[in-house]
């Protein structure tokens, strides 16, 4: 563990709101998850990987072998005064094939798991340390309707938020997934690109604790073993 990390506080304080959308104080979370600094190049690499993995890779052009026709020699080899030609589908002809054009391919790749976890903690830390993350005790709704989810987020003062939920928040997930200004994710789908792409980050308290346990324990084990990330 480097000197910069050793000087970090043992916890990071994040605003906490009640189920009635009223601020009740702050919640303390581990700095191993929400107190990381630096690493902009690692964040760039993580976002680059995600965008590459989303590419469909279906762009394609036809080579001369894929174009119909052209099997007959246009004219005899000699005696016409014209250049030699063997097929009307030659790349030098109009409507001919394409040389070295794009073909379907897979752009996806994976970065090391430790580097990905490090990038995710850096993205989460950026939101927590800059006051862009809040934790709410619960997100229960009277009805699973989009207008109720929007009213709840407006009451929290959120305008462009990433909402991270656990498996026990089915009603809010169904209600909020159609909101244009926000995005709702399961905890298992949390990723670097979405954390950085949205201005605010909202979690339930149970989800924040689960995230802390998932990322904090692994990072602590790596630090204690002297693994450099």
C-alpha positions as CSV (number, residue, x, y, z in Angstrom):
1,X,0.0,0.0,0.0
2,X,1.5,3.3,-1.0
3,X,2.0,6.4,1.2
4,X,-1.0,8.2,-0.1
5,X,-3.4,5.4,0.7
6,X,-1.8,4.9,4.2
7,X,-2.7,8.5,5.1
8,X,-6.4,8.1,4.3
9,X,-9.0,8.2,7.0
10,X,-10.5,4.9,8.2
11,X,-14.0,6.0,7.0
12,X,-15.8,8.4,4.6
13,X,-19.0,10.2,5.6
14,X,-21.9,10.3,3.2
15,X,-25.2,12.1,3.7
16,X,-28.0,9.8,4.8
17,X,-31.8,10.3,4.3
18,X,-34.7,8.6,5.8
19,X,-37.4,6.7,4.0
20,X,-39.5,10.0,4.2
21,X,-36.7,11.8,2.2
22,X,-35.6,13.8,5.3
23,X,-31.9,14.1,6.1
24,X,-31.0,12.2,9.3
25,X,-27.3,12.7,9.4
26,X,-24.4,10.9,7.8
27,X,-23.3,7.3,7.3
28,X,-19.8,6.1,7.7
29,X,-18.4,3.9,5.0
30,X,-14.9,2.4,4.5
31,X,-12.3,4.5,2.8
32,X,-11.0,1.4,1.1
33,X,-14.1,1.6,-1.1
34,X,-15.0,5.4,-1.1
35,X,-11.7,7.1,-0.2
36,X,-9.4,6.3,-3.1
37,X,-7.5,9.0,-4.9
38,X,-5.8,9.4,-8.3
39,X,-5.8,6.8,-11.0
40,X,-7.4,8.8,-13.9
41,X,-5.5,6.7,-16.4
42,X,-7.1,3.6,-14.9
43,X,-10.6,5.1,-15.1
44,X,-9.9,5.9,-18.7
45,X,-8.9,2.3,-19.4
46,X,-12.0,1.0,-17.7
47,X,-14.3,3.3,-19.7
48,X,-12.5,2.5,-22.9
49,X,-13.0,-1.2,-22.2
50,X,-16.7,-0.9,-21.5
51,X,-17.3,1.2,-24.7
52,X,-15.3,-1.3,-26.8
53,X,-17.4,-4.2,-25.3
54,X,-20.6,-2.4,-26.3
55,X,-19.6,-2.1,-30.0
56,X,-21.7,-4.4,-32.2
57,X,-18.8,-5.0,-34.7
58,X,-21.2,-5.7,-37.5
59,X,-19.8,-3.2,-40.1
60,X,-19.0,-5.1,-43.3
61,X,-18.2,-4.5,-47.0
62,X,-18.3,-7.0,-49.8
63,X,-15.1,-8.3,-51.3
64,X,-15.0,-9.3,-55.0
65,X,-15.8,-12.9,-54.0
66,X,-19.1,-11.8,-52.3
67,X,-20.5,-9.8,-55.2
68,X,-22.8,-11.6,-57.7
69,X,-21.8,-11.8,-61.3
70,X,-18.4,-11.3,-62.9
71,X,-17.7,-14.9,-63.7
72,X,-17.4,-14.3,-67.4
73,X,-14.3,-12.5,-68.8
74,X,-15.6,-9.1,-70.2
75,X,-13.6,-9.4,-73.5
76,X,-10.7,-11.4,-74.9
77,X,-7.3,-10.9,-73.5
78,X,-5.7,-9.4,-76.7
79,X,-6.6,-7.5,-79.7
80,X,-9.2,-5.1,-78.4
81,X,-6.9,-2.2,-77.5
82,X,-8.3,-2.1,-74.0
83,X,-6.7,-3.0,-70.8
84,X,-6.7,-6.6,-69.7
85,X,-9.8,-7.5,-67.5
86,X,-10.8,-10.8,-66.0
87,X,-14.0,-9.9,-64.1
88,X,-16.5,-7.0,-63.9
89,X,-16.3,-7.4,-60.1
90,X,-12.7,-6.3,-59.9
91,X,-12.1,-3.7,-57.2
92,X,-10.9,-1.2,-59.9
93,X,-14.3,-1.4,-61.6
94,X,-17.5,0.4,-60.7
95,X,-19.7,-1.9,-58.6
96,X,-16.7,-4.0,-57.9
97,X,-15.5,-5.4,-54.6
98,X,-13.9,-3.5,-51.8
99,X,-10.3,-4.0,-50.9
100,X,-9.5,-4.2,-47.2
101,X,-12.9,-3.0,-46.1
102,X,-14.3,-3.6,-42.6
103,X,-15.5,-7.1,-41.7
104,X,-17.5,-8.3,-38.7
105,X,-15.3,-8.6,-35.7
106,X,-15.4,-8.7,-31.9
107,X,-14.0,-5.6,-30.2
108,X,-14.4,-6.8,-26.7
109,X,-11.6,-7.5,-24.2
110,X,-11.1,-7.7,-20.5
111,X,-8.9,-5.8,-18.2
112,X,-7.5,-7.6,-15.0
113,X,-10.0,-8.1,-12.3
114,X,-7.9,-6.2,-9.7
115,X,-7.5,-3.3,-12.0
116,X,-11.3,-3.3,-12.7
117,X,-12.1,-3.3,-8.9
118,X,-9.6,-0.5,-8.4
119,X,-11.2,1.6,-11.1
120,X,-14.7,1.0,-9.7
121,X,-13.5,2.1,-6.2
122,X,-11.9,5.2,-7.8
123,X,-15.2,6.1,-9.6
124,X,-17.2,5.6,-6.4
125,X,-14.7,7.6,-4.4
126,X,-14.9,10.5,-6.8
127,X,-18.7,10.7,-6.2
128,X,-18.4,10.3,-2.4
129,X,-15.5,12.7,-1.8
130,X,-17.2,15.4,-4.0
131,X,-20.5,15.3,-2.3
132,X,-22.3,13.6,-5.2
133,X,-23.4,10.5,-3.3
134,X,-26.2,10.0,-0.9
135,X,-27.6,7.1,1.0
136,X,-31.3,6.6,1.8
137,X,-32.6,4.2,4.5
138,X,-35.2,2.8,2.1
139,X,-36.9,3.5,-1.2
140,X,-40.3,2.1,-0.5
141,X,-43.2,3.3,-2.7
142,X,-46.9,3.2,-2.1
143,X,-47.4,2.1,-5.7
144,X,-44.9,0.9,-8.3
145,X,-45.5,3.9,-10.5
146,X,-43.0,6.0,-12.4
147,X,-44.5,9.3,-11.1
148,X,-44.0,8.1,-7.5
149,X,-40.4,7.3,-8.2
150,X,-39.8,10.6,-9.8
151,X,-41.4,12.4,-6.9
152,X,-39.1,10.5,-4.5
153,X,-36.0,11.5,-6.4
154,X,-37.1,15.1,-6.7
155,X,-37.6,15.2,-2.9
156,X,-33.9,14.1,-2.6
157,X,-32.8,16.9,-4.9
158,X,-31.5,14.6,-7.6
159,X,-31.5,15.6,-11.3
160,X,-29.3,13.2,-13.1
161,X,-28.7,10.2,-10.8
162,X,-27.5,6.6,-11.0
163,X,-29.6,4.6,-8.6
164,X,-28.1,1.4,-7.3
165,X,-30.5,-1.1,-5.7
166,X,-30.4,-4.5,-4.1
167,X,-32.7,-7.5,-5.0
168,X,-35.2,-6.4,-2.3
169,X,-36.2,-3.1,-4.1
170,X,-38.3,-4.6,-6.9
171,X,-41.1,-2.0,-6.8
172,X,-38.7,1.0,-7.0
173,X,-36.7,-0.7,-9.8
174,X,-39.8,-1.2,-11.9
175,X,-41.0,2.3,-11.2
176,X,-37.7,4.1,-12.0
177,X,-36.4,2.2,-15.0
178,X,-38.5,4.4,-17.4
179,X,-37.2,7.7,-16.1
180,X,-35.3,9.6,-18.8
181,X,-33.0,11.6,-16.5
182,X,-32.0,8.8,-14.2
183,X,-30.7,5.2,-14.5
184,X,-31.4,2.3,-12.1
185,X,-29.1,-0.6,-11.8
186,X,-28.8,-3.8,-9.7
187,X,-25.8,-3.9,-7.4
188,X,-24.3,-6.7,-9.6
189,X,-24.4,-4.5,-12.6
190,X,-22.6,-1.5,-11.1
191,X,-19.9,-0.3,-13.4
192,X,-17.4,2.5,-13.9
193,X,-18.9,4.1,-17.0
194,X,-22.4,4.6,-15.5
195,X,-20.9,5.9,-12.2
196,X,-19.0,8.6,-14.1
197,X,-21.7,9.3,-16.6
198,X,-24.3,10.4,-14.1
199,X,-23.9,13.5,-11.9
200,X,-25.2,11.9,-8.7
201,X,-25.1,8.4,-7.1
202,X,-27.9,7.1,-4.9
203,X,-27.9,3.9,-2.9
204,X,-30.0,2.4,-0.2
205,X,-28.2,1.8,3.1
206,X,-28.4,-2.0,2.7
207,X,-26.9,-1.8,-0.8
208,X,-24.1,0.5,0.4
209,X,-23.2,-1.9,3.2
210,X,-23.2,-4.8,0.7
211,X,-21.0,-2.9,-1.7
212,X,-18.7,-2.0,1.2
213,X,-18.4,-5.6,2.2
214,X,-17.9,-6.8,-1.4
215,X,-15.1,-4.4,-2.4
216,X,-13.7,-3.5,1.0
217,X,-12.8,-7.1,2.0
218,X,-11.0,-7.8,-1.3
219,X,-9.0,-4.5,-1.2
220,X,-8.1,-5.1,2.4
221,X,-6.9,-8.6,1.6
222,X,-4.8,-7.3,-1.3
223,X,-3.3,-4.5,0.8
224,X,-2.4,-6.8,3.7
225,X,-0.7,-9.2,1.2
226,X,1.3,-6.3,-0.3
227,X,-0.4,-6.5,-3.7
228,X,0.2,-3.3,-5.7
229,X,-2.8,-2.2,-7.8
